[in-house]
Amino acid sequence: MYDLRFWIELFLVILFSFLIPGAIYVAMVVKHSISRKTVLLLGLALIGLAGIDAVLLQHLANEAAHTSTIWDDRLFASELSVALYLLPLVSAGIGVNIVSHLLITHLAEAERNFDRAQTDRARNR
C-alpha cells in the first residue's frame, strides 16, 4: 500500500512542521540572553524549514492523488491540506519577522551612530 519512502516523508513533515520549529521557539523564549547572530540563524532556519515543509507537503499531496486509499486523499488532497500548509506559513512568517526585527534594530543603531558622528564632527569644528 505505502512504501517506506512515504512514511519517511510523513515523518519529515511532522519533524519540519512541529518538532524543529517548536524546539526553535522554545529555545528563543527560554534563553535570557541570545546573540544577534544566533537569532538571525534561528530566523533563517525557520524560513528554510518552512520551505522544506511546503515541498514535502506538495510531494505527499501528489503521491496521495495517485493512491487508491481514501484517508490520504482526505488529508492531502482536500480542504484539510490548506490547514497543513498553514504550519509552514506561520513558521516562515515568524522567521521573516525575526530577520526583519534584526535588520530594523541594526539600521536604527547605525542611524544613531551616524548622528553621533555628525554631532561630534560639528563640535570639533
Secondary structure, 3 states (H helix, E strand, C coil): CCCHHHHHHHHHHHHHHHHHHHHHHHHHHHCCCCCHHHHHHHHHHHHHHHHHHHHHHHHHHHHHHCCCCCHHHHHHCCCHHHHHHHHHHHHHHHHHHHHHHHHHHHHHHHHHHHHHHHHHHHHHC
